[in-house]
Amino acid sequence: MAVSKDRHKPFGVDLDPNKDLTHTTQPDGDVKVTRKGENIKYMDYIDIMEERATRKGDGKSPVKSEMGLFGGFGKGTLKKAYEK
């Protein structure tokens, strides 16, 4: 099995292009993980890496865009609950 020294590049594939994940091994053997500067659980880190690997395997960017969808201008055709 190939092992990469960079924890975010398993098998040479960059799964953290924005460098927003940190993975630090503590002296007691525990792991401290942060995402965008905030502490997260190790299992959440594993989930994020799995999702990124799946996206990369599907030929997409490993990191989702945080930009929402644009609905357009104008009145639209959906009726609001307060409209009759």
N, C-alpha and C positions, 0 to 999 in steps of 0.2 A: 504494500500500500504506500502510495506517495504521500509524504507529509511536507507541508509548506511551513516555513518559519513564520510567515505572516499569517496570523490566525484568520484573517478575512479573505484569504486567497487559497481556498482548498483546491488542489489540483491545478493551481495557476490561474483560476478564474476569480476575478475581483468582484466580490459580493458587497463591498462597501466603498463605492466610488466617491461618495460625499464625505467619507471619513467621519460619520456621525456616531459610530459605535466604538466603544473601548472595552477591552477585555483584559483585566489585570489579575494575575494570580497573587494572592496574599501569602505571607510567610507561613500561615497555618494550613495552607493548601486550599483554602476557600477561594472563590472567584468573585471579584467585584466587576460588575458590568454596568456601563452607562450608555444611554442613547440620548444624543443631543444635550449632554451635560446632566441629565437626570438619571438617578439610580433606577434600574429595573431588575426584575428577577431573572435568574439564569435561564429558567424555562421559557420566559418571554424572549430572551436573546436567541435561544435555539429555534423558537417559532419564527422569529424575524429572518434568521439565516435560512431556514427551510423554505420560507415563502420566496425569498430572493433567489435561491437556487432553482426553485420551480419556475419562476418568471424567466430567469436566464436560460433555462432549458427549453422554454417555449419560444425563445428567440426575442424576448422583450427585454427592456431595461430592467436590471435587478431592483431598482428603486422606483416606486410609484411616484408620479408627479403629484404634488400637493395642491395643484390648481384644480378648482372645481369646474363644472360644466357651465357653459354660458347658455342661458335660456332664450336670449334674444330681446329685442325691444318691442314695445307695443302692448296692447291690452291682453292679448292671449285668448285662449279659448276655454281654459279651465275656470269653473265657477268656484268661488270661495264659499265657505260654509255660511258666512254672514250675508251673502248675496242670494236673492231669490229669483 
